[in-house]
Every structure is written in C-alpha cells, then in structure tokens.
Amino acid sequence: MEVHILLLFVTLSLVIIRFILNRYLKKNQPPGPTGLPIIGNLHQLGPKPHITLSSLAKTYGPLMSLRLGSVSVAVVSSPAAAQEILQKNDQAFANRPIPESVAAQPNVGDTLAWAPGDHRWRNRRRICTTQIFTTQRLDLLQHLRQRKVQEVVQHLQKQGERRTVVEIGEVAFATMLNLVSNTVFSEDMVDREFESAGEFKELVWRIMEDAGKVNLSDYFPVVKKLDLQGVKRHVKVSYERLHEIFDDMIRKRIGDGDNGESLRGTYGDFLDVLLYHCQQEGSDFSVESIKPLILDLFIAGSDTSGSTTEWAMAELLHNPQVMQKARKELIQVIGITNEVKESDIPRLPYIQAIVKETLRLHPPVPLLLPYVAANDVEVSGYTIHKGNQVLINAWSIGRDPNFWDDPLLFQPERFLRSNIDFKGRDFEYLPFGAGRRICPGLPLANRMITLMLAAFIHSFEWQLPEGVTPETLDMSEQYGITLKKFAPLCAIPISV
C-alpha cells in the first residue's frame, strides 16, 4: 500500500511540476491561436502556409506563437520584429532547425544553408563570397553570363521560328543551371537544346517541395525514425542522384591524380578552389564534405533565380502595359539591333524596378529559412524562449498595406520613387533575408536575373498560347520551401 501511495504521490508531483513548467515557459509568450490537443496548430497551416500565417497575423499581431506538435514557433510578420530578429539579435538566431527532408542528404552539417553558424560555416561562406560573389569575381565572369544568355536567346529564336510554345521557367532554370555548372565545374550540365533540363528541374523541385511539406517527423520527435509520410525516403532519391553527378565531375578532375594547378593555388573554377582547400593540412574540407556545399549552390542558383525570372515574365504578360514600357526603355537605351549586355543594366532603371517588384510579390523563399533561438530573447516586448523556432513571413511583409501602397498590384514604378533595396537594410523588403544568414548569392542572382529578363524582353515579342489572354493567365502559386508558379508559364517567342 505504501508503494502505491508513493507512486501516486510521484505521479501527481510530476503532473504538477510539468504544469508549472508549462505555465512558466508560456510566460510572456506572443499571442496566438489556441491549438488542438497533441497536434496544436498543425491543422491550420494548409497547403499554403505563408498565406495562412499572414491571415492569422491580422488577428494575433505581427509577432505570434503557434504550437506545431511538440514544437513552439514564433511567426514574424512585421519589419520591426524582423529587424529585432535579424539585426539586433542575429547572434541568438544564427542557427537553423534542420527538417527531416533536408537531413536526408549526406553530410547535411556541411551545407551552407542549414549548417550551424559556427566557424566551419563562416569558413565556407567566406570562401563562397570571396571566390564567387565579390564584385571583382563577378566582373571577371561577366563574359560567362553573357554567353549563357546568348545561348538561351539563340535557342528561343529557333523555337520562335517554328512557333513553338516554350516553358519559360524551364528555359530560365536550365540557363541558370548551366551558369552555376560553368562557375563550379567549367562545363554545362544541360545540353544546348535544353532537352535534359527536365530531369534536373524535377530533382531540384522534389527537394524544394518536400522541404516545404508539413512533415510529422519534424514536429513529433518520437515518430521521427518511422518517416510516417515517407518524405525522407521520397527526397533521398534526388539527393543521391545529384551526389552521383557531382561524384562524376570530381572524379574527372582528380581521377588522374593530376591536380597540380590547385596544389599550386592557381584556380580555374570553384571546384579547383574547393579541392585546393581539401589538400591543406588541418582543413575541415574533404571530397565528401564539399558536395553538400556544391549542392546548395546548384539548388539556390538554379531554382530560385529560374523561378523569379518566370514570375517576372508572367507579371509582364499579365500586365502588357508594363511590358511595353520595359521594351521602350530597352530600345531607347540599347537600340533595336544591339545585344543587351550586363554593362547596360545600370542604365535600365525600369528593368531593375521590374525585378524588384517581382521579388516583392513573389519572394523566392516566402517564409525564409527557419531560425532557432539559442537562448531566451525579448522581441517586441515578448519572450521567444530557447529552442523555439522562428519563421519570418517575407511574403506577408512585402504585401503589408502599412508599408506598401496598393500592395497587391504589380507596379514597378514604386521602386523608381524609392531607395528601398533587397540587400538586407530595408526590413519591409526581405526577399533574400537579412543579417548574418542573408543569401550570399544575392549579387549573382540579381545580375543574372536582370540580364536574362532584359534579353527576353528586348529580343522577342511574346505571344500567349491560343485561348489564353493576359486577363486569364493563371497566376496561382505552388508552395514548397520556395514559391513557384502552379501552372508553368508557356508563351511563344517571336523574334523582333
């Protein structure tokens, strides 16, 4: 009997302690919708979480709390709260929670996007920045971007002569993929006729789509190993295939044991840079650990930039008056017969404004990548507790009527009247994030998207397929960790 009484006492004590701890942990927590037992607010996210969370923020405020299974999440939907997270307290939010779909790849700790913000991550980021993304390095590779754009224009001219309907997103994706491939490996990944682009796009989109799914394994650690929804098994195929491709490229480079150029520190491309660091004594680089870094460059460089170009063209075809104004600027600055060059971009403010407006309405990663609090942090008068995750709704912030006039309209002119930029200093506009984990590829993406878009507008009159008008063009979204058009944008390029 005494044992039973003792067990009852211990059980009651544990229940009371847990209740008190829960009350304490919720102390000063941001407001939010009441969740259901066990699942919390998971059922409320729906197929487009960025839209759902934007709607909930109108009720519960620009900093709100959700409980997703056993995970507490703070959702930020205002520039002020975003600035507190990404600038004032960026050290406390230097790390990211890793979704199970992302953890399916080999050596996830060696990625640039998901690795902890420690010295290894800083070293990788420094090498990427200095060897690819500085102004000097970008200027040196300007000829490469020009060649890739020339190739896609020539391809589109052939399609236009046959009045063939073109999937603009796939062509833009393939162009960006070849650009990244030439930067890293000095060779194309996709053939000149773009016929092999489909396989790569499918591999990359599988990764992005699965990373954006509501996966029970991420919110209920007790069932993580079971992979109940099969997300990890499904996406693993893509990671393994891409690693096989990179293995082949690396083996070709070092297969003969002749890597003398990199041994002497003379770099031909980014793979040479990475292999050189692999050979340094005490380096934390190895052939296995550089593949996740290369994968990050390929995914971020091809998917987000290709998708942004597709969204920009969709908005132009949806708003013909904007397309006409863009063509007028290009003809005035460049002429009809001259080729668009990257050096022309500074003289094309309206084209630059179109890119900015596209990124405002269609940010590549609508909820940015998640953060996790390293300690208790006070934000906007509330407490985000250690271990809580943070989502920043860049999609919602970019459409907030408190900061943007007529926010749902596509109006590039707003950026002609404003100095707002996407470099992480203006928190009402965060398509690439901000702070220490701002997208490092921003400078390259901006140059290539702007150049490719200008070439598309300057070289062709675009016709929508029969039966489709600017008014009926499908502009709906499909959510993954990135945001792409639900219906691929198809049009016919007519040479001018």
C-alpha positions as CSV (number, residue, x, y, z in Angstrom):
1,M,0.0,0.0,0.0
2,E,2.8,2.4,0.9
3,V,4.4,1.7,-2.5
4,H,1.1,2.6,-4.3
5,I,0.8,5.8,-2.3
6,L,4.4,6.7,-3.1
7,L,3.8,6.1,-6.8
8,L,0.6,8.2,-6.8
9,F,2.5,11.0,-5.0
10,V,5.3,10.9,-7.5
11,T,2.9,10.9,-10.5
12,L,0.9,13.8,-9.1
13,S,4.1,15.7,-8.4
14,L,5.3,15.2,-11.9
15,V,2.0,16.4,-13.3
16,I,2.1,19.5,-11.1
17,I,5.7,20.2,-12.0
18,R,5.0,19.9,-15.7
19,F,2.0,22.2,-15.3
20,I,4.1,24.8,-13.5
21,L,6.9,24.5,-16.1
22,N,4.5,24.9,-19.0
23,R,3.0,28.0,-17.3
24,Y,6.5,29.4,-16.9
25,L,7.5,28.6,-20.5
26,K,4.4,30.3,-21.8
27,K,5.1,33.4,-19.6
28,N,5.2,36.5,-21.8
29,Q,4.8,34.4,-24.9
30,P,3.5,36.2,-28.0
31,P,-0.3,35.7,-28.5
32,G,-1.5,33.1,-31.0
33,P,-4.5,30.9,-31.9
34,T,-5.4,28.1,-29.5
35,G,-4.4,24.7,-30.8
36,L,-5.9,21.3,-30.6
37,P,-4.6,18.7,-28.1
38,I,-1.4,16.9,-29.3
39,I,-1.2,18.5,-32.8
40,G,-1.5,22.1,-31.8
41,N,-2.0,24.4,-34.8
42,L,-0.7,22.0,-37.5
43,H,-4.2,21.5,-38.9
44,Q,-4.4,25.3,-39.6
45,L,-1.4,25.6,-41.9
46,G,-3.0,24.2,-45.0
47,P,-1.3,23.8,-48.4
48,K,-0.1,27.5,-48.5
49,P,1.3,28.2,-45.0
50,H,2.6,31.7,-46.0
51,I,-1.0,32.8,-46.8
52,T,-2.5,31.2,-43.7
53,L,0.1,32.7,-41.4
54,S,-0.4,36.1,-43.0
55,S,-4.1,35.9,-42.3
56,L,-3.6,34.8,-38.7
57,A,-1.2,37.7,-38.1
58,K,-4.1,40.1,-38.8
59,T,-5.9,38.7,-35.8
60,Y,-3.0,37.9,-33.4
61,G,-0.4,40.5,-34.4
62,P,2.9,40.8,-36.2
63,L,4.6,38.5,-33.7
64,M,2.6,35.5,-32.8
65,S,3.0,32.0,-31.3
66,L,2.0,28.7,-32.8
67,R,2.4,25.2,-31.4
68,L,3.1,22.7,-34.2
69,G,3.0,19.3,-32.5
70,S,5.7,19.5,-29.8
71,V,7.5,22.5,-31.4
72,S,6.8,26.1,-30.4
73,V,7.1,28.5,-33.3
74,A,7.2,32.3,-33.3
75,V,6.0,33.9,-36.6
76,V,7.2,37.3,-37.6
77,S,5.1,39.4,-40.0
78,S,6.4,43.0,-39.5
79,P,9.6,44.9,-40.4
80,A,10.2,46.0,-36.8
81,A,10.0,42.4,-35.4
82,A,12.1,41.1,-38.3
83,Q,14.8,43.7,-37.6
84,E,14.9,42.7,-34.0
85,I,15.5,39.0,-35.0
86,L,17.8,39.5,-38.0
87,Q,19.8,42.5,-36.8
88,K,19.6,43.3,-33.1
89,N,19.6,39.6,-32.0
90,D,21.2,37.9,-35.0
91,Q,23.7,36.1,-32.9
92,A,21.0,34.4,-30.9
93,F,19.3,33.3,-34.1
94,A,22.4,32.2,-36.0
95,N,21.3,28.5,-36.2
96,R,18.6,26.7,-38.0
97,P,16.4,23.7,-37.2
98,I,17.0,21.0,-39.9
99,P,13.9,19.5,-41.4
100,E,14.0,15.7,-41.8
101,S,13.6,16.1,-45.6
102,V,16.9,18.2,-45.6
103,A,18.6,15.7,-43.2
104,A,18.0,13.0,-45.8
105,Q,21.1,14.3,-47.7
106,P,24.6,13.1,-46.9
107,N,26.7,15.3,-44.6
108,V,23.9,17.9,-44.0
109,G,26.2,19.6,-41.5
110,D,28.5,20.7,-44.3
111,T,25.8,22.7,-46.2
112,L,25.8,26.5,-46.4
113,A,22.1,26.9,-45.9
114,W,21.4,24.6,-42.9
115,A,24.7,24.1,-41.0
116,P,25.1,25.7,-37.6
117,G,26.5,29.2,-37.8
118,D,29.9,28.2,-36.3
119,H,33.5,28.6,-37.5
120,R,33.1,25.9,-40.2
121,W,30.0,27.6,-41.6
122,R,31.8,31.0,-41.5
123,N,34.8,29.5,-43.4
124,R,32.6,28.0,-46.1
125,R,30.6,31.3,-46.5
126,R,33.9,33.3,-46.7
127,I,35.2,31.1,-49.4
128,C,32.0,31.3,-51.4
129,T,31.8,35.0,-51.1
130,T,35.5,35.8,-51.9
131,Q,35.7,33.2,-54.8
132,I,32.3,33.7,-56.4
133,F,30.2,36.6,-55.2
134,T,32.5,39.6,-54.8
135,T,32.2,42.5,-57.3
136,Q,35.7,41.7,-58.6
137,R,34.9,38.0,-59.2
138,L,31.5,38.7,-60.7
139,D,33.1,41.2,-63.1
140,L,35.7,38.7,-64.2
141,L,33.0,36.2,-65.0
142,Q,30.7,38.6,-66.8
143,H,31.6,37.1,-70.2
144,L,30.3,33.7,-68.9
145,R,26.9,35.1,-68.1
146,Q,26.8,36.9,-71.4
147,R,27.5,33.7,-73.2
148,K,24.8,31.7,-71.3
149,V,22.2,34.4,-72.2
150,Q,23.3,34.4,-75.8
151,E,22.8,30.7,-75.9
152,V,19.3,30.8,-74.5
153,V,18.3,33.7,-76.9
154,Q,19.5,31.6,-79.8
155,H,17.5,28.6,-78.6
156,L,14.4,30.7,-78.2
157,Q,14.9,32.1,-81.7
158,K,14.8,28.6,-83.1
159,Q,11.6,27.9,-81.2
160,G,10.0,31.1,-82.3
161,E,10.7,30.3,-86.0
162,R,8.7,27.2,-85.6
163,R,6.0,29.0,-83.5
164,T,6.7,26.5,-80.7
165,V,5.3,27.2,-77.2
166,V,8.1,27.5,-74.7
167,E,8.0,26.8,-71.0
168,I,9.8,29.9,-69.8
169,G,10.5,28.6,-66.3
170,E,12.3,25.5,-67.6
171,V,14.4,27.5,-70.1
172,A,15.3,30.0,-67.3
173,F,16.1,27.2,-64.9
174,A,18.3,25.4,-67.4
175,T,20.2,28.7,-68.2
176,M,20.9,29.3,-64.5
177,L,21.9,25.7,-64.0
178,N,24.5,25.9,-66.8
179,L,25.7,29.2,-65.4
180,V,26.3,27.6,-61.9
181,S,27.7,24.5,-63.5
182,N,30.2,26.5,-65.5
183,T,31.2,28.5,-62.4
184,V,31.8,25.4,-60.4
185,F,32.8,22.8,-63.0
186,S,33.7,24.8,-66.1
187,E,31.1,22.8,-68.2
188,D,27.4,22.7,-69.0
189,M,25.1,20.5,-67.0
190,V,22.3,20.8,-69.6
191,D,22.6,20.3,-73.4
192,R,22.4,23.2,-75.8
193,E,18.9,22.3,-76.9
194,F,17.8,22.2,-73.2
195,E,16.3,18.7,-73.6
196,S,17.9,17.4,-70.5
197,A,16.7,20.3,-68.3
198,G,13.6,18.4,-67.2
199,E,15.4,15.8,-65.2
200,F,17.4,18.3,-63.2
201,K,14.4,20.5,-62.6
202,E,12.4,17.5,-61.3
203,L,15.3,16.5,-59.0
204,V,15.6,20.0,-57.6
205,W,11.9,20.7,-57.2
206,R,11.4,17.4,-55.4
207,I,13.9,18.6,-52.8
208,M,12.3,22.1,-52.5
209,E,8.7,20.7,-52.4
210,D,9.5,18.1,-49.8
211,A,11.4,20.6,-47.7
212,G,8.2,22.8,-47.6
213,K,5.8,20.0,-46.6
214,V,4.3,19.7,-43.2
215,N,6.1,16.6,-42.0
216,L,5.0,15.0,-38.8
217,S,8.6,13.8,-38.2
218,D,9.7,17.4,-37.7
219,Y,7.1,18.1,-35.1
220,F,6.9,14.8,-33.2
221,P,10.4,13.6,-32.4
222,V,9.1,10.3,-31.0
223,V,8.0,9.2,-34.6
224,K,10.9,10.7,-36.4
225,K,12.6,7.4,-37.2
226,L,9.4,5.9,-38.7
227,D,9.2,8.5,-41.5
228,L,5.4,8.0,-41.5
229,Q,4.7,10.2,-44.6
230,G,7.7,8.8,-46.5
231,V,9.1,12.2,-47.1
232,K,12.7,11.3,-46.2
233,R,12.6,8.2,-48.5
234,H,11.0,10.2,-51.3
235,V,13.5,13.0,-51.3
236,K,16.6,10.8,-50.7
237,V,16.4,9.7,-54.3
238,S,17.1,13.3,-55.5
239,Y,20.0,13.9,-53.2
240,E,21.6,10.6,-54.1
241,R,21.3,11.3,-57.9
242,L,22.7,14.8,-57.6
243,H,25.6,13.5,-55.5
244,E,26.3,10.9,-58.2
245,I,26.5,13.7,-60.8
246,F,28.9,15.6,-58.6
247,D,31.0,12.5,-57.9
248,D,31.5,12.0,-61.6
249,M,32.6,15.7,-62.0
250,I,35.0,15.4,-59.1
251,R,36.4,12.1,-60.3
252,K,37.1,13.5,-63.7
253,R,39.0,16.4,-62.1
254,I,41.2,14.3,-59.8
255,G,40.9,10.9,-61.4
256,D,44.4,11.0,-63.0
257,G,45.9,12.2,-59.7
258,D,47.0,15.3,-61.6
259,N,45.6,18.3,-59.7
260,G,48.8,20.3,-59.9
261,E,47.1,23.6,-60.6
262,S,45.1,23.5,-57.4
263,L,48.1,22.3,-55.5
264,R,49.9,25.4,-56.5
265,G,46.9,27.5,-55.5
266,T,46.0,28.6,-59.1
267,Y,42.3,28.3,-59.5
268,G,40.5,27.5,-62.8
269,D,37.0,27.3,-61.3
270,F,35.3,26.9,-57.9
271,L,35.9,23.1,-57.8
272,D,39.6,23.8,-58.0
273,V,39.2,26.2,-55.1
274,L,37.5,23.5,-53.0
275,L,39.9,20.8,-54.0
276,Y,42.8,23.0,-53.1
277,H,41.3,23.5,-49.6
278,C,40.8,19.8,-49.3
279,Q,44.5,19.3,-49.6
280,Q,45.5,21.8,-46.9
281,E,46.8,20.3,-43.6
282,G,44.2,20.8,-40.9
283,S,41.5,21.7,-43.3
284,D,37.9,20.8,-42.4
285,F,37.2,20.2,-46.2
286,S,37.1,16.8,-47.8
287,V,35.8,15.4,-51.1
288,E,32.7,14.2,-49.2
289,S,32.1,17.5,-47.3
290,I,32.3,19.8,-50.4
291,K,29.5,18.0,-52.2
292,P,26.7,19.5,-49.9
293,L,28.2,22.9,-50.5
294,I,28.1,22.4,-54.2
295,L,24.6,21.1,-53.9
296,D,23.5,24.3,-52.1
297,L,25.0,26.5,-54.9
298,F,23.2,24.5,-57.6
299,I,19.8,24.5,-55.8
300,A,19.8,28.1,-54.8
301,G,21.4,29.3,-58.0
302,S,19.1,27.5,-60.4
303,D,15.7,27.1,-58.7
304,T,15.2,30.5,-57.1
305,S,16.6,32.5,-60.0
306,G,14.8,30.5,-62.6
307,S,11.6,30.8,-60.7
308,T,12.0,34.6,-60.3
309,T,12.6,35.0,-64.0
310,E,9.4,33.0,-64.7
311,W,7.4,35.1,-62.3
312,A,8.7,38.3,-63.8
313,M,7.7,37.2,-67.3
314,A,4.3,36.1,-66.0
315,E,3.7,39.5,-64.5
316,L,4.8,41.2,-67.7
317,L,2.5,39.1,-69.8
318,H,-0.3,39.6,-67.3
319,N,0.3,43.4,-67.4
320,P,1.0,44.2,-71.1
321,Q,1.4,48.0,-70.4
322,V,4.4,47.2,-68.2
323,M,5.9,45.0,-70.9
324,Q,5.5,47.8,-73.4
325,K,7.2,50.3,-71.1
326,A,10.1,47.9,-70.5
327,R,10.6,47.4,-74.2
328,K,10.5,51.1,-74.8
329,E,13.3,51.7,-72.2
330,L,15.4,48.9,-73.7
331,I,15.1,50.3,-77.3
332,Q,15.9,53.8,-76.2
333,V,19.0,52.8,-74.2
334,I,20.3,49.9,-76.4
335,G,18.7,50.2,-79.8
336,I,16.9,47.6,-81.7
337,T,19.8,45.6,-83.2
338,N,22.3,45.8,-80.4
339,E,22.7,43.0,-77.9
340,V,21.8,43.5,-74.2
341,K,24.9,43.5,-72.1
342,E,25.4,43.4,-68.3
343,S,27.2,46.8,-68.5
344,D,23.9,48.2,-69.8
345,I,22.0,47.3,-66.6
346,P,22.8,50.5,-64.6
347,R,21.2,52.5,-67.5
348,L,17.9,50.4,-67.3
349,P,16.2,51.6,-64.1
350,Y,12.8,50.3,-65.1
351,I,14.0,46.8,-65.8
352,Q,15.7,46.8,-62.4
353,A,12.4,48.0,-60.9
354,I,10.6,45.1,-62.5
355,V,12.9,42.6,-60.9
356,K,12.5,44.3,-57.5
357,E,8.7,44.4,-57.8
358,T,8.7,40.7,-58.8
359,L,10.7,39.8,-55.7
360,R,8.3,41.8,-53.5
361,L,5.2,40.0,-54.7
362,H,6.9,36.6,-55.2
363,P,9.8,36.3,-52.8
364,P,11.8,33.1,-53.7
365,V,11.5,31.7,-50.1
366,P,8.2,33.1,-48.7
367,L,8.9,32.2,-45.1
368,L,12.7,32.5,-45.4
369,L,14.6,29.5,-43.9
370,P,13.7,28.9,-40.2
371,Y,15.7,30.0,-37.3
372,V,16.0,28.6,-33.8
373,A,16.6,30.6,-30.6
374,A,19.9,29.8,-28.8
375,N,18.6,31.4,-25.6
376,D,15.7,33.4,-24.3
377,V,15.3,36.6,-26.3
378,E,13.0,39.5,-25.9
379,V,11.4,40.7,-29.1
380,S,8.7,43.4,-29.4
381,G,8.1,43.1,-25.7
382,Y,7.5,39.3,-25.8
383,T,9.9,36.4,-25.0
384,I,11.0,33.9,-27.6
385,H,12.3,31.0,-25.5
386,K,15.4,29.0,-26.0
387,G,14.8,26.2,-28.5
388,N,11.8,27.9,-30.1
389,Q,11.7,28.2,-33.9
390,V,11.2,31.4,-35.7
391,L,9.6,31.9,-39.2
392,I,9.8,35.3,-40.9
393,N,7.0,35.8,-43.4
394,A,8.7,37.8,-46.1
395,W,5.7,37.2,-48.4
396,S,3.4,38.9,-45.9
397,I,5.8,41.7,-45.1
398,G,6.1,42.5,-48.8
399,R,2.3,42.8,-49.1
400,D,1.7,44.8,-45.9
401,P,-0.5,47.9,-46.8
402,N,1.0,49.7,-43.8
403,F,4.3,49.9,-45.8
404,W,3.2,49.5,-49.4
405,D,0.6,51.4,-51.4
406,D,-1.7,49.1,-53.4
407,P,0.4,46.2,-52.3
408,L,-1.4,43.6,-54.4
409,L,-0.8,45.4,-57.7
410,F,2.3,44.9,-59.9
411,Q,3.7,48.4,-60.0
412,P,7.5,48.6,-60.8
413,E,7.2,52.4,-60.6
414,R,7.1,52.2,-56.8
415,F,10.8,51.4,-56.9
416,L,11.6,54.3,-59.2
417,R,10.3,56.6,-56.4
418,S,12.1,54.8,-53.6
419,N,15.6,53.8,-52.5
420,I,14.4,50.6,-50.9
421,D,16.7,47.7,-51.8
422,F,16.9,43.9,-51.1
423,K,20.4,44.0,-49.6
424,G,19.1,43.4,-46.1
425,R,19.0,47.0,-44.8
426,D,15.3,47.6,-45.5
427,F,13.2,45.3,-43.4
428,E,9.9,45.9,-45.1
429,Y,11.5,44.2,-48.1
430,L,13.3,40.9,-47.4
431,P,13.3,38.6,-50.5
432,F,16.8,37.4,-49.7
433,G,16.6,37.7,-45.9
434,A,19.0,39.9,-43.8
435,G,21.7,39.7,-41.2
436,R,24.5,37.1,-41.0
437,R,22.5,34.5,-42.9
438,I,21.3,36.7,-45.7
439,C,21.6,34.8,-49.1
440,P,25.2,35.0,-50.1
441,G,24.3,34.5,-53.8
442,L,22.3,37.7,-53.9
443,P,24.8,39.7,-56.1
444,L,25.0,36.9,-58.7
445,A,21.2,36.2,-58.7
446,N,20.5,39.9,-59.2
447,R,22.9,40.3,-62.1
448,M,21.8,37.1,-63.9
449,I,18.0,37.6,-63.5
450,T,18.2,41.2,-64.7
451,L,20.3,40.4,-67.7
452,M,18.2,37.3,-68.7
453,L,14.9,39.2,-68.3
454,A,16.2,42.2,-70.3
455,A,17.4,39.9,-73.1
456,F,14.0,38.1,-73.2
457,I,12.1,41.4,-73.4
458,H,14.5,43.0,-75.9
459,S,14.9,40.1,-78.3
460,F,11.3,38.9,-78.6
461,E,7.6,39.8,-78.8
462,W,5.9,37.2,-76.6
463,Q,2.6,35.7,-77.5
464,L,0.4,33.7,-75.1
465,P,-0.9,30.3,-76.3
466,E,-4.2,30.2,-78.1
467,G,-7.1,30.6,-75.8
468,V,-5.0,32.4,-73.1
469,T,-5.3,36.2,-72.6
470,P,-3.4,38.5,-70.1
471,E,-6.6,38.5,-68.0
472,T,-7.0,34.7,-67.9
473,L,-3.3,33.9,-67.4
474,D,-3.0,31.6,-64.3
475,M,-1.0,33.4,-61.6
476,S,-1.6,31.0,-58.8
477,E,1.3,29.7,-56.6
478,Q,2.5,26.3,-55.6
479,Y,4.2,26.1,-52.2
480,G,7.4,24.3,-51.5
481,I,10.2,25.8,-49.4
482,T,10.4,28.0,-52.5
483,L,7.4,29.5,-54.3
484,K,6.8,28.6,-57.9
485,K,4.0,29.1,-60.4
486,F,1.3,26.4,-60.1
487,A,0.9,26.3,-63.9
488,P,4.1,26.6,-65.8
489,L,4.3,29.8,-67.9
490,C,4.1,29.0,-71.6
491,A,4.5,31.5,-74.4
492,I,5.7,31.8,-78.0
493,P,8.9,33.9,-78.6
494,I,8.6,35.9,-81.8
495,S,11.9,37.5,-82.9
496,V,11.9,41.2,-83.4
